[in-house]
Amino acid sequence: MATEVKNDPKRASDYETVFILRPDIDSETSERVISRVVSSIEGSGGRLTKVESWGKRRLAYPIGKQRKGFYLYIRYLGYGGTVTELERNLRMLDMVLRHMSVLIAKDIDFASVEVDPEEVKVRRIEITADEDDREESFEAQLGLSDDAPRDSRREPAVTEVPEVTAPAEETPAVAEPTPVGEA
């Protein structure tokens, strides 16, 4: 069910959308997600002006038990329902962790905008297998689990503390208390 969009060429707006894909996504799935985003923009009368892949980055906080994600930036011209349709499609995809759309400018002449074909060329995410991508548990990072490498654990430093003895002092004589009423 696509949202109906009334295209008024005098009222085009410039938008940008950033969305985050799951870190365990493969290249083919990322290509399908990007093509679905592009088709939803073009299907509602919009025009794609820029696509950038920002790569795999650490998230500011865990989202759905994920600590990393692939960031994608899309800039496009569209009408009132273009963003609504795009965000509806992004919400339906399980691979998308978060998305945000921002209005850049209003009342742009749709026909006067030139699009460089090289800027809209990104259709697939480059996935590299790094050893550093492997997430350790919090206990392993602290060296508390048995899974942590033995040499990375911190051994407690043992230092001998000399025994300190206080000099013997004479205890002051304590005056015996006098009972109340006898003075």
One Martini backbone bead per residue (centre of mass of N, CA, C, O) as a GRO file, in nm:
protein
  183
    1MET     BB    1   0.085   0.043   0.031
    2ALA     BB    2   0.083   0.342  -0.108
    3THR     BB    3   0.138   0.669  -0.094
    4GLU     BB    4  -0.019   0.942  -0.190
    5VAL     BB    5   0.117   1.186  -0.427
    6LYS     BB    6   0.136   1.531  -0.476
    7ASN     BB    7   0.281   1.689  -0.753
    8ASP     BB    8   0.455   1.996  -0.705
    9PRO     BB    9   0.706   2.156  -0.870
   10LYS     BB   10   0.721   2.416  -0.666
   11ARG     BB   11   0.741   2.212  -0.380
   12ALA     BB   12   1.016   2.115  -0.348
   13SER     BB   13   1.240   1.921  -0.142
   14ASP     BB   14   1.520   1.891   0.077
   15TYR     BB   15   1.662   1.578   0.180
   16GLU     BB   16   1.778   1.377   0.466
   17THR     BB   17   1.901   1.036   0.528
   18VAL     BB   18   1.970   0.829   0.812
   19PHE     BB   19   2.085   0.487   0.832
   20ILE     BB   20   2.090   0.174   1.022
   21LEU     BB   21   2.255  -0.123   0.997
   22ARG     BB   22   2.326  -0.419   1.058
   23PRO     BB   23   2.637  -0.579   1.114
   24ASP     BB   24   2.536  -0.881   0.985
   25ILE     BB   25   2.528  -0.793   0.701
   26ASP     BB   26   2.510  -0.846   0.369
   27SER     BB   27   2.556  -0.741   0.049
   28GLU     BB   28   2.281  -0.830  -0.073
   29THR     BB   29   2.097  -0.705   0.145
   30SER     BB   30   2.198  -0.414   0.115
   31GLU     BB   31   2.110  -0.386  -0.179
   32ARG     BB   32   1.806  -0.426  -0.125
   33VAL     BB   33   1.768  -0.187   0.066
   34ILE     BB   34   1.867   0.039  -0.124
   35SER     BB   35   1.666  -0.024  -0.356
   36ARG     BB   36   1.412   0.030  -0.185
   37VAL     BB   37   1.472   0.323  -0.120
   38VAL     BB   38   1.494   0.426  -0.412
   39SER     BB   39   1.208   0.329  -0.504
   40SER     BB   40   1.049   0.503  -0.296
   41ILE     BB   41   1.146   0.776  -0.399
   42GLU     BB   42   1.076   0.741  -0.708
   43GLY     BB   43   0.772   0.649  -0.665
   44SER     BB   44   0.705   0.950  -0.523
   45GLY     BB   45   0.875   1.168  -0.718
   46GLY     BB   46   1.168   1.156  -0.661
   47ARG     BB   47   1.527   1.253  -0.621
   48LEU     BB   48   1.838   1.143  -0.631
   49THR     BB   49   2.163   1.300  -0.518
   50LYS     BB   50   2.279   1.116  -0.266
   51VAL     BB   51   2.523   0.850  -0.179
   52GLU     BB   52   2.643   0.716   0.138
   53SER     BB   53   2.902   0.526   0.294
   54TRP     BB   54   3.018   0.517   0.636
   55GLY     BB   55   3.009   0.248   0.761
   56LYS     BB   56   3.143   0.091   1.031
   57ARG     BB   57   3.008   0.166   1.357
   58ARG     BB   58   2.987   0.285   1.663
   59LEU     BB   59   2.758   0.309   1.895
   60ALA     BB   60   2.645   0.503   2.154
   61TYR     BB   61   2.425   0.273   2.187
   62PRO     BB   62   2.243   0.012   2.231
   63ILE     BB   63   2.060  -0.162   1.961
   64GLY     BB   64   1.928  -0.448   1.984
   65LYS     BB   65   2.215  -0.568   2.090
   66GLN     BB   66   2.380  -0.350   1.931
   67ARG     BB   67   2.710  -0.181   1.876
   68LYS     BB   68   2.689  -0.189   1.564
   69GLY     BB   69   2.690  -0.018   1.230
   70PHE     BB   70   2.559   0.073   0.917
   71TYR     BB   71   2.605   0.372   0.751
   72LEU     BB   72   2.356   0.577   0.573
   73TYR     BB   73   2.344   0.832   0.315
   74ILE     BB   74   2.061   1.038   0.200
   75ARG     BB   75   1.990   1.250  -0.081
   76TYR     BB   76   1.681   1.436  -0.164
   77LEU     BB   77   1.408   1.493  -0.368
   78GLY     BB   78   1.075   1.609  -0.262
   79TYR     BB   79   0.772   1.551  -0.120
   80GLY     BB   80   0.553   1.517   0.130
   81GLY     BB   81   0.536   1.179   0.086
   82THR     BB   82   0.830   1.076   0.066
   83VAL     BB   83   0.911   1.044   0.363
   84THR     BB   84   0.678   0.866   0.450
   85GLU     BB   85   0.745   0.630   0.259
   86LEU     BB   86   1.035   0.578   0.346
   87GLU     BB   87   0.979   0.528   0.655
   88ARG     BB   88   0.789   0.293   0.611
   89ASN     BB   89   1.002   0.108   0.477
   90LEU     BB   90   1.211   0.113   0.713
   91ARG     BB   91   1.021  -0.011   0.935
   92MET     BB   92   0.986  -0.296   0.779
   93LEU     BB   93   1.287  -0.336   0.821
   94ASP     BB   94   1.499  -0.540   1.014
   95MET     BB   95   1.790  -0.415   0.931
   96VAL     BB   96   1.685  -0.155   1.062
   97LEU     BB   97   1.753   0.030   1.344
   98ARG     BB   98   1.776   0.335   1.229
   99HIS     BB   99   1.617   0.663   1.157
  100MET     BB  100   1.667   0.991   0.981
  101SER     BB  101   1.494   1.293   0.892
  102VAL     BB  102   1.577   1.596   0.700
  103LEU     BB  103   1.516   1.927   0.637
  104ILE     BB  104   1.684   2.155   0.430
  105ALA     BB  105   1.481   2.257   0.186
  106LYS     BB  106   1.262   2.473   0.024
  107ASP     BB  107   1.155   2.550  -0.278
  108ILE     BB  108   1.260   2.367  -0.524
  109ASP     BB  109   1.378   2.333  -0.837
  110PHE     BB  110   1.364   2.034  -0.986
  111ALA     BB  111   1.499   2.092  -1.277
  112SER     BB  112   1.776   2.250  -1.171
  113VAL     BB  113   1.891   1.989  -1.063
  114GLU     BB  114   2.203   1.844  -1.046
  115VAL     BB  115   2.325   1.509  -1.110
  116ASP     BB  116   2.574   1.304  -1.007
  117PRO     BB  117   2.637   0.977  -1.086
  118GLU     BB  118   2.861   0.921  -0.864
  119GLU     BB  119   2.674   0.996  -0.603
  120VAL     BB  120   2.458   0.741  -0.684
  121LYS     BB  121   2.632   0.457  -0.694
  122VAL     BB  122   2.575   0.341  -0.425
  123ARG     BB  123   2.462  -0.017  -0.365
  124ARG     BB  124   2.702  -0.134  -0.177
  125ILE     BB  125   2.847  -0.290   0.087
  126GLU     BB  126   3.154  -0.301   0.237
  127ILE     BB  127   3.280  -0.608   0.363
  128THR     BB  128   3.487  -0.667   0.642
  129ALA     BB  129   3.714  -0.895   0.797
  130ASP     BB  130   3.776  -0.847   1.131
  131GLU     BB  131   3.917  -0.902   1.438
  132ASP     BB  132   3.812  -0.629   1.576
  133ASP     BB  133   3.495  -0.691   1.556
  134ARG     BB  134   3.507  -0.854   1.794
  135GLU     BB  135   3.315  -0.897   2.068
  136GLU     BB  136   3.340  -0.844   2.400
  137SER     BB  137   3.284  -0.894   2.699
  138PHE     BB  138   3.287  -0.733   2.990
  139GLU     BB  139   3.446  -0.952   3.145
  140ALA     BB  140   3.676  -0.980   2.931
  141GLN     BB  141   3.774  -0.685   2.945
  142LEU     BB  142   3.844  -0.722   3.264
  143GLY     BB  143   3.943  -1.032   3.317
  144LEU     BB  144   3.704  -1.241   3.452
  145SER     BB  145   3.707  -1.451   3.243
  146ASP     BB  146   3.797  -1.760   3.095
  147ASP     BB  147   3.812  -1.640   2.790
  148ALA     BB  148   4.041  -1.484   2.857
  149PRO     BB  149   4.344  -1.413   2.814
  150ARG     BB  150   4.603  -1.469   3.024
  151ASP     BB  151   4.794  -1.212   2.951
  152SER     BB  152   4.554  -0.989   3.001
  153ARG     BB  153   4.571  -1.031   3.281
  154ARG     BB  154   4.583  -0.903   3.594
  155GLU     BB  155   4.823  -0.903   3.825
  156PRO     BB  156   4.877  -0.879   4.137
  157ALA     BB  157   5.050  -0.673   4.331
  158VAL     BB  158   5.329  -0.768   4.532
  159THR     BB  159   5.391  -0.610   4.841
  160GLU     BB  160   5.585  -0.527   5.100
  161VAL     BB  161   5.492  -0.439   5.423
  162PRO     BB  162   5.600  -0.275   5.670
  163GLU     BB  163   5.609  -0.293   5.999
  164VAL     BB  164   5.424  -0.088   6.214
  165THR     BB  165   5.521   0.073   6.514
  166ALA     BB  166   5.421   0.214   6.790
  167PRO     BB  167   5.502   0.407   7.028
  168ALA     BB  168   5.529   0.403   7.352
  169GLU     BB  169   5.284   0.525   7.563
  170GLU     BB  170   5.169   0.700   7.808
  171THR     BB  171   4.911   0.673   8.005
  172PRO     BB  172   4.688   0.857   8.128
  173ALA     BB  173   4.548   0.951   8.399
  174VAL     BB  174   4.249   0.854   8.542
  175ALA     BB  175   3.989   0.993   8.667
  176GLU     BB  176   3.774   0.943   8.900
  177PRO     BB  177   3.460   0.928   8.935
  178THR     BB  178   3.210   1.115   9.068
  179PRO     BB  179   2.950   1.111   9.241
  180VAL     BB  180   2.644   1.212   9.249
  181GLY     BB  181   2.617   1.437   9.529
  182GLU     BB  182   2.935   1.420   9.590
  183ALA     BB  183   3.127   1.714   9.690
   0.00000   0.00000   0.00000
